């Protein structure tokens, strides 16, 4: 089973820049795949 869209949310910073927040299994999977630092992504829609 894959990651559910219910575990992801796009919100905007005050500047209008979109950010993606992860919860549940999506957050756990990201933590397993990345080094033990804060992950930051830039994205364009």
Backbone as ProteinMPNN parsed JSONL, in Angstrom:
{"seq_chain_A": "XXXXXXXXXXXXXXXXXXXXXXXXXXXXXXXXXXXXXXXXXXXXX", "coords_chain_A": {"N_chain_A": [[0.837, -1.178, 0.0], [0.496, 2.245, -0.761], [1.492, 5.649, -0.032], [-0.934, 7.706, 1.422], [-2.943, 10.394, 0.168], [-4.238, 11.655, 2.182], [-2.414, 11.906, 4.157], [-0.904, 14.07, 3.537], [-0.526, 17.59, 3.188], [-0.896, 20.693, 1.599], [0.104, 23.869, 2.37], [0.256, 27.461, 2.657], [2.946, 29.719, 3.248], [3.271, 32.923, 4.93], [4.333, 34.523, 2.963], [3.252, 33.477, 0.717], [4.438, 31.329, -0.406], [4.19, 27.927, -1.213], [4.024, 25.114, 1.001], [4.641, 21.74, 1.997], [3.163, 19.608, 4.258], [3.639, 16.659, 6.153], [2.049, 13.822, 7.607], [1.359, 10.985, 9.716], [1.839, 7.848, 8.08], [3.215, 8.799, 5.847], [4.959, 10.746, 6.886], [6.482, 9.1, 8.55], [7.677, 7.407, 6.665], [9.213, 9.239, 5.154], [11.012, 10.01, 7.152], [12.435, 7.619, 7.444], [13.743, 7.507, 5.01], [15.41, 9.725, 4.773], [18.31, 11.606, 5.909], [19.007, 12.219, 9.419], [18.021, 14.962, 9.826], [16.32, 18.126, 9.583], [13.972, 18.048, 7.086], [13.532, 19.944, 4.157], [11.615, 21.155, 1.523], [11.36, 22.686, -1.656], [8.797, 23.746, -3.76], [6.904, 23.978, -6.778], [3.816, 24.824, -8.067]], "CA_chain_A": [[0.0, 0.0, 0.0], [1.284, 3.464, -0.886], [1.22, 6.787, 0.848], [-2.251, 8.278, 1.169], [-3.007, 11.844, 0.077], [-4.747, 12.159, 3.461], [-1.246, 12.133, 5.008], [-0.177, 15.213, 2.999], [-1.309, 18.822, 3.08], [-0.169, 21.853, 1.092], [-0.307, 25.135, 2.976], [1.091, 28.581, 2.224], [3.567, 30.612, 4.218], [2.759, 34.293, 4.796], [4.835, 35.053, 1.699], [2.523, 32.834, -0.366], [5.171, 30.13, -0.828], [3.543, 26.697, -0.763], [4.811, 24.122, 1.741], [3.91, 20.483, 2.148], [3.297, 18.964, 5.563], [3.363, 15.229, 6.14], [1.659, 13.208, 8.87], [1.134, 9.546, 9.628], [2.796, 6.968, 7.429], [4.039, 9.594, 4.935], [6.022, 11.327, 7.705], [7.353, 8.003, 8.986], [8.454, 6.937, 5.502], [10.221, 10.26, 4.87], [12.038, 9.916, 8.195], [13.253, 6.446, 7.145], [14.47, 7.7, 3.75], [16.283, 10.892, 4.787], [19.199, 11.717, 7.071], [18.359, 12.717, 10.64], [18.007, 16.424, 9.842], [15.019, 18.637, 9.175], [13.814, 18.035, 5.633], [12.834, 21.098, 3.582], [11.426, 21.03, 0.086], [10.782, 23.814, -2.387], [7.982, 23.173, -4.817], [6.17, 24.898, -7.61], [2.573, 24.217, -8.547]], "C_chain_A": [[0.882, 1.241, 0.0], [0.909, 4.512, 0.134], [-0.119, 7.399, 0.45], [-2.163, 9.802, 1.077], [-3.546, 12.453, 1.376], [-3.613, 12.445, 4.433], [-0.416, 13.321, 4.542], [-1.094, 16.422, 2.913], [-0.407, 19.944, 2.573], [-0.757, 23.084, 1.757], [0.643, 26.219, 2.498], [1.685, 29.311, 3.415], [2.965, 31.998, 4.034], [3.169, 34.92, 3.471], [4.07, 34.498, 0.496], [3.207, 31.576, -0.871], [4.461, 28.892, -0.312], [4.514, 25.791, -0.016], [3.97, 22.861, 1.874], [4.201, 19.906, 3.519], [2.907, 17.502, 5.456], [2.989, 14.751, 7.531], [1.591, 11.701, 8.662], [2.248, 8.788, 8.933], [3.708, 7.727, 6.473], [5.211, 10.207, 5.696], [7.002, 10.258, 8.172], [8.252, 7.534, 7.85], [9.537, 7.934, 5.132], [11.352, 10.184, 5.876], [12.967, 8.726, 7.953], [14.177, 6.686, 5.954], [15.501, 8.822, 3.797], [17.205, 10.869, 6.0], [18.458, 12.35, 8.251], [18.546, 14.228, 10.782], [16.608, 16.876, 9.44], [14.962, 18.685, 7.652], [13.035, 19.272, 5.192], [12.766, 20.899, 2.087], [10.959, 22.374, -0.448], [9.99, 23.212, -3.52], [7.261, 24.272, -5.566], [4.945, 24.187, -8.149], [2.168, 24.845, -9.865]], "O_chain_A": [[1.902, 1.281, 0.688], [0.109, 4.275, 1.039], [-0.394, 7.584, -0.736], [-1.404, 10.429, 1.816], [-3.334, 13.637, 1.639], [-3.811, 13.145, 5.426], [0.662, 13.567, 5.083], [-2.28, 16.3, 2.607], [0.71, 20.12, 3.059], [-1.966, 23.312, 1.711], [1.722, 25.92, 1.987], [1.035, 29.501, 4.443], [2.223, 32.225, 3.079], [2.444, 35.748, 2.918], [4.224, 34.994, -0.62], [2.635, 30.834, -1.67], [4.158, 28.797, 0.877], [5.692, 25.715, -0.366], [2.74, 22.916, 1.865], [5.361, 19.736, 3.895], [1.959, 17.151, 4.754], [3.546, 15.22, 8.524], [1.751, 11.215, 7.542], [3.432, 9.04, 9.156], [4.864, 7.342, 6.3], [6.339, 10.192, 5.205], [8.212, 10.484, 8.188], [9.442, 7.294, 8.048], [10.661, 7.537, 4.827], [12.522, 10.281, 5.506], [14.164, 8.815, 8.227], [15.272, 6.128, 5.896], [16.385, 8.871, 2.942], [16.923, 10.199, 6.994], [17.397, 12.949, 8.074], [19.155, 14.702, 11.741], [15.8, 16.06, 8.998], [15.816, 19.299, 7.012], [12.007, 19.608, 5.779], [13.753, 20.517, 1.458], [10.245, 23.109, 0.234], [10.447, 22.275, -4.175], [7.04, 25.362, -5.04], [5.041, 23.061, -8.637], [1.145, 24.471, -10.438]]}, "name": "protein", "num_of_chains": 1, "seq": "XXXXXXXXXXXXXXXXXXXXXXXXXXXXXXXXXXXXXXXXXXXXX"}
